[in-house]
Amino acid sequence: MRRIVLAGMVVVGLLGHSGSLSAQVAEVSPGARIRFRAPPVVATRVTGTVLERRADTVLVAPEKGAPFTVPISALTTLDVSKGKSRAEGAKVGAIWSAGFYALYALAIASSGDSCDGKTTCATTNDPTAGELIGFTAAGSLVGAGIGAIIGREKWERVPLVGRSSAAAR
């Protein structure tokens, strides 16, 4: 009896995994913002809005250009937008800005003294390490604020089951 139940569970499990690719991208509905790669249809990654969803195709309006139809079987990667995230924008803004300000601080520090070769100088404007770190940290905060205002789009990968991992890249 146990073998029959176990065999039945295996069959149900196999049938559950043999569903079509169309069923696996069910969350792609009209109005959804998606980005995808479909090499047989288009050479680059495309970001656009779903206009219409059929059983085996998706009509997409790209950010630039005319709408076109993509067969679901041609998709190699598919991401669905989950909207803009202010926290993600702040993080990216802080990282970029900190990098820029750190390079700028290094340029200031390596520029030499401000005495222009004079033997005596009334003041020295050489920044200390603490001042350079503070300058970079302040720049990072500015970048975080700007990034939080702008935000950054969050994407969720839609698994395309039934494809090898090499094909999904």
C-alpha positions, 0 to 999 in steps of 0.5 A: 500500500505504501508503494502505491501511495509513494508512486502516486506522490511521485507522479503528482510531483512530476506532473506538477513540474511539467507545467508549461513555461506560460504558467510559470510567468503568470504574474506577468500581466497587463500593466506590469513593468518587466525587463527581459532577454529574448535573443531570438527576438531582440539582441539586447535586454529590454525594459518595458510595460506589458500591454497584453498577455496571451497564452504563449506570447506577451505584447510589450511596449519598450521604453523606446520604440514601438510595441512588439510581441515576444514568445514566452518560449524565447525568454532567457531572463525575466524580471518584474518590477516591484516599484521604486525603493527609497532605501535602495536609492539611498544605499546606491547614492551613498556608495557612489557619492562616497567613492567620488568624494574619496577620490576628490579627497585624495586629489586634495591631499596629494596636491601638495602644500599651498605655499607655492614653493616659498621657503616660509609660509604663514599657514599650511592648508594640508588636510588631516586624515580625519578631515578627509574621512569627514569630507568623504562621510559628508559627501556620502550623506549628501549622496544618500539624501539624493538617492533617497529622493530619486529612489531605485527600482527593485526587480524580482527575478521570475524563475524560468523553470525547465531551462538549464542554468546556462540558458537562463543567464 
